[in-house]
Amino acid sequence: MEYQNDNPDLHESIVNAMRTIYDPEIPVNIYDLGLIYEIDPQDDGRVIIKMTLTAPNCPVAEYLPIQVKSMAESVPGVTEAIVDVVWDPPWNRDMMSEAAKLDLGLM
């Protein structure tokens, strides 16, 4: 995941917020699952989040980005969250954190 802003506290707070959102089909939060590709806090309080889904036909495709937006906007210091769902690179298991792989018995 890329980090582009000079506000590490805001970035870390957003990461922590993303870790409270779970994929309903996989018992791992979306950050450790590797669905959040980029969190870019701006100086004006906006944050741009690039994320993906496990598959284009994912059953949560409609509401997961809305949940990400809402959760990011609940972080103190964030005035607006812009969530961009991208498909490149496509998600794969290698994008999961080691902790997520361990939780799922993949290590």
N, C-alpha and C positions, 0 to 999 in steps of 0.2 A: 504494500500500500504506500502511496506517495503522501508526503506531507510538505506543504509549500508555504505555510504562513509562519510568522514569527511569534505566534501566541501558543506555546506548547500547552498551557493550562486549559485553554478553551478546546484545543484539539483533543486532549486527554479526556476532558469531560464529555465530549461528543462520542468518543470511543466507548467510554463507560456506559453511556446511554444506549449505544448500539448493542452492547453486550446484554441488554435487558430484553431484546427482541429475539424470539426463538422461531425457527422454522417449524411450522406445525407438524411436518412429517418427519423431521430429523431432530432429535432432542439436543440440539446444539445451537448456541446463539449465532445470529447471522454474521457477526464480526469474525468470530473464530471459525465459522464455516467458510469464510473467504468470500462472502457475497458483497462486502464493501470494498471497492477497489480504491477509492480516493475520498479523503475528507479534506476540504480546502476552505478553512475559515478566512473570511475577508476582514479587512480593517473596519468596515462599517457594520459588522455584526452578522452579515449574511454568511451562510456556509453553503458551499457547493459539494454535493455528495454524488459520487459515481458508484453505482452498484449494479449487480446483475442478479439473476435468479438461477436456480439449478438447471432449469430448462425453459425454453420459450413458452411451453404450454403448462407451466407450473400453475397449480390450482390457486396459489396465493398471488398471482401476478397482478391482480387488480388492487389488492389492499395492502400488500407488504410495502410498496413504495410510499403509500399514504401514511402507514405506521412509522416508517423511517423519518418522513418529513415531520410528523407530529412530535415524535420523540426528540429529534434534533432541536426543534423549536421550543421544547420544554427546558432546554439547557440554559441556565443564566448566561447572558451575554450574546445569545443568538437571537437576532431580530427576524430572520427569515431563513428557511432551508429550501434549497433548490435541489431536487433529487432527479438525477439523470440515469435512467436504466439503459445500460449498454450491454451489448452481446459480444463484444470483442475486447479482450480474449474471452472465449467461451469458458464458463466455469468448469472445473474438474476437481477431483479429490486432492490433487497436489496443492490446491490453494488453501486447504484447511490448515489450521494451526496444529502443532504437535499435540496439544491438549485435546483438541477436537478429535483428532485421529485416535488418540488413546481412549477417549470416552466412547467412541464407536467401535472399538476393538479392531482398528485397522493398523495397529502397530504392535 
